[in-house]
Amino acid sequence: MNTTSKAIQNGQALPLGLVLLVAVAATVFFMFNSGQLVQEKIRLTNTADAVAYSAGVYEARVLNYDAYTNRAMIANEIAIGQAVGLASWAKYAAVSADNIAPWAYLIPYVGSLIADALEEFSDLVDGEGSYYPGLTFFLAAAVTLHDGVVQALALSQYAVHGPGNAIALVNRKLVMDEVAKKNDPDVKVDPLPLADNFMGFTQRYESKEERKRMGQLVSDDRDAFLQSRNWNAGLVLLCTGAQLRKRGSTELIDLTEGWKSMDTLSIHIYRISRFRCRRSETPIGYGTAFSDDGLDDSDYSYAGLRSTNPNASDKAEDKVAKWFEPATLGGGAIPAFHDLSESTLKNMPKDPRATLTIRVTKDAAKQHYSGGASIVKPAGRLDLYAGNHAKGQSAAISSVEVYFERPDGNNPLAGKEEYGNLFNPYWQVRLAPVSAATRALAQGLQGRFTP
C-alpha cells in the first residue's frame, strides 16, 4: 500500500514540473525582451542627446565665427583709418616742410642744413627724386590690403550662412545625421526639428542704415590720433601776438562709406586796427587722404579744422597724398555683416538663446528583441511578449540651447553685465528640458495610443 502511494506521487510531479519549466522559460523570454528594449531605449535616448548637443555646438561655432569675423572686420577698418590718417598727416607735414624750407635758409650758420633736412623729409613722404616710392605708397598699400581682408571676411560669413541661413541649416542637418550614424547606424533623424528658432536668430545687415550698426562701433573705437590732432602754440595778449593752430582728424564718412582725413596748420596773426581786434590766417601746412574718392564729407568739421583754419582747409582739398585714392574692392566701406536679428534683439534683449528640439527614431524591425532583429524568436505559448511599437518604431527627443555668457562674468573693463551679441565670442551650448508643448507634439507624431 505504501509502494502504490509513492508511485502515484511521482507521476503527479512530472506534469507540474513541465508547467513550471514553461513558466520559467516565458519569464526568461519576457526579461530578455524587456532588457533588450530598455537597452534600445537608452541607446536611442543617448543618441538623441548626442545629436542635439552636436547641433548646438555647430550653432555656437557659427555664432562665435560671426563674432570673431566681426571683430576682425572692425580691427581692419580701424587699420584702414590709421593708414588714411597717417597719409593725411604725412602730406601736411611734407607741405609744411616745403613752405618752411625757403625761410630756413635765413637762419645763420645752420639754415642750409635745416632747409636740406626739410626738403629730404618732403621727398621721403612722396618719393620724389628717388627710387624710393615714398611713405604714402606703403600707406596706400596698407589700405588695399586691409580692405581686401575686410571683404574676404564678409564673404566668408555669407559662405557660412548662405541666403536666409540656408547653408548653415543644411550643414547642421548633415552634422546631426553623421552623429546619429556614428552612435547607431539604424537611427534616423527627423528632417524637421520639433522646435527651432535658429533660422531667424541672426540676419545679414546689408543696407546703408543697417551697416551703421558696425560703423558706429568702428567710429567709437577710433584712438586719440584719429579723433583729433589739434594743438596750439604761441601767445596772444590784448589782441597782439601770433599763434600756431594745428587742426585735423580722420572720419568714417556716414559711418559706412569710407575714410577721409584732413590736416592743416596755420599761423594766426592778431593786431588792433581801427580800434578793432583783427586776425589774419596764413596757411603753413595742409593735406588730405581718403580710402575712396567722391566721399561726401560736407557735414564734417575735422575737429574744427574748417572753422579754425578755413584758408588752409581750402588748400588741403587740392593736396591729396600721393597714391591716394588707393586701389580697393570696397573703398574702405563697412561691408554687409551678420548679427543677431532685429526680432531677436526685440524679443530677447538681455538673454538671447537659440533653442532646438530634435526627434530621432528607429524601426522596430531593426531593434534587437524577439519582435525585431533578434535571432531568438519564441513562438506559441512562449510568445507572451508582443512588444508592439506605436507606428512600428521607437522615438526619443532632446532639446538644446545656445546662450551667451562671459566665462569671467561681468565685462572686466566696464564692470557691467554684457548682453548677448555677435561682437564677442562667448556663445556656449547646453542640453535643456523639453517643453510640454514640444513633448505633446512628439507624442502626436508617435501616436497617442499604442496598438
ABEGO torsion letter per residue (X at the ends): XAAAAAAAAAAAAAAAAAAAAAAAAAAAAAAAAAAAAAAAAAAAAAAAAAAAAAAAAAAAAAAAAAAAAAAAAAAAAAAAAAAAAAAAAAAAAAAAAAAAAAAAAABBGAAAAAAAAAAAAAAAAAGBGBABAEAAAAAAAAAAAAAAAAAAAAAAAAAAAEBGGAAAAAAAAAAAAAAAAAABAABBBBABBABBAAAAABBBBABAAAAAAAAAAAAAABBAAAABBBBBBEBBBGGBEBBBBBBEBBBBBGGAAEBBBBBBBBBBBBBBBGGBBBBBBBBABBBBBBABBGBBAAABAGGGAAAABAAAAAAAAABBBBGOBBBBAAGGBBBBBBBBBAAAAAABAABBBBBBBBBBBBBAAABBBAABABABBBBEAABABAGBBBGGBBBBBBBBBBBBBBAAEBBAAAGBBBBBBAABBABBBBBBBBBAAAAAAAAAAAEABBX
